[in-house]
Structure formats: C-alpha cells, structure tokens
C-alpha cells in the first residue's frame, strides 16, 4: 500500500480525472473486500482487507455508481475532496 502522500496524490488525480466525485457519497458501507479494484489506487481490495463501498446516485433513469476503496484510500479521498470541493 502506498504511503499517505502518494495516496493523497492519487486521490487528487482521481478527482481531477472525474473518476470519483468531490461530493459526499449518497450511501456508504464498510466490510470485507470483494476483490474489486480501488477507485483511488487501482489495486484490488482483497477479501482479507476492509473496504468502503460508496454509492453516488445519478438521477433519473441512470443507475447509481458504486465504487470500492481501501480504508486508507477512502481517508485520502475524504481529505482531498473536502479541500477540492
């Protein structure tokens, strides 16, 4: 897992690139990883790791977007999104 500065850099890049919003998630769950790639570092969140699953409603007939994040990546995103938003 990258260090804090690298994770925050990756979070900023994900925000700038539009792959993750700066607004708070509409729904948030925590639990064991599902093996899906993290929205920040792109590494899988393994089953022996904890993850946050965050959902963003799109409105209308568009389905919600669900993202998976490592706990440390979630923290980096939270820090950076509050600075950017």
C-alpha positions as CSV (number, residue, x, y, z in Angstrom):
1,X,0.0,0.0,0.0
2,X,1.4,3.4,-1.0
3,X,2.3,6.0,1.7
4,X,-0.1,8.8,2.7
5,X,1.4,11.4,0.4
6,X,1.1,9.1,-2.6
7,X,-2.5,8.1,-1.7
8,X,-3.4,11.8,-1.5
9,X,-1.8,12.5,-4.8
10,X,-3.7,9.6,-6.4
11,X,-7.0,10.8,-4.8
12,X,-6.4,14.3,-6.3
13,X,-5.7,12.7,-9.7
14,X,-8.9,10.6,-9.5
15,X,-10.9,13.8,-8.6
16,X,-9.3,15.8,-11.4
17,X,-9.9,12.9,-13.8
18,X,-13.6,12.7,-12.9
19,X,-13.4,9.1,-11.8
20,X,-14.6,10.0,-8.3
21,X,-16.7,13.0,-7.2
22,X,-15.9,15.6,-4.7
23,X,-19.4,15.5,-3.2
24,X,-20.1,13.1,-0.3
25,X,-21.4,9.7,-1.2
26,X,-25.1,9.1,-1.0
27,X,-24.6,5.8,0.7
28,X,-21.5,4.2,2.3
29,X,-21.0,0.7,3.5
30,X,-18.0,-1.0,5.1
31,X,-17.0,-4.6,5.2
32,X,-14.5,-7.2,3.8
33,X,-13.0,-6.6,0.4
34,X,-14.7,-8.1,-2.7
35,X,-11.6,-8.2,-4.8
36,X,-12.7,-5.2,-6.9
37,X,-10.2,-2.5,-7.9
38,X,-9.9,0.5,-5.6
39,X,-11.2,3.7,-7.2
40,X,-8.1,5.6,-5.9
41,X,-5.0,3.2,-6.1
42,X,-6.5,0.7,-8.7
43,X,-5.2,-2.2,-6.6
44,X,-7.8,-4.9,-5.7
45,X,-9.3,-4.7,-2.2
46,X,-8.6,-8.2,-1.1
47,X,-11.0,-10.3,0.9
48,X,-8.7,-10.2,3.9
49,X,-8.8,-6.3,3.8
50,X,-11.5,-3.9,4.9
51,X,-13.1,-1.7,2.2
52,X,-15.6,1.1,1.9
53,X,-18.2,0.8,-0.8
54,X,-19.5,4.2,-1.7
55,X,-22.5,4.9,-3.9
56,X,-23.4,8.0,-5.9
57,X,-27.0,8.5,-7.2
58,X,-27.1,9.7,-10.8
59,X,-30.7,10.8,-11.0
60,X,-33.4,10.0,-13.5
61,X,-33.2,6.5,-15.0
62,X,-29.4,6.4,-14.7
63,X,-28.2,3.7,-12.3
64,X,-26.2,4.7,-9.2
65,X,-22.4,4.4,-9.4
66,X,-20.7,2.2,-6.8
67,X,-17.0,2.5,-6.1
68,X,-14.8,0.4,-3.8
69,X,-11.9,1.8,-1.8
70,X,-9.3,0.7,0.7
71,X,-9.8,2.3,4.1
72,X,-6.7,4.4,3.7
73,X,-7.7,5.4,0.2
74,X,-11.1,6.4,1.4
75,X,-9.4,8.6,4.1
76,X,-7.2,10.2,1.4
77,X,-10.2,10.9,-0.8
78,X,-12.2,12.4,2.1
79,X,-9.3,14.7,2.9
80,X,-8.7,15.8,-0.7
81,X,-12.4,16.1,-1.6
82,X,-13.1,18.5,1.3
83,X,-10.1,20.6,0.1
84,X,-11.3,20.5,-3.6
85,X,-15.0,21.0,-3.0
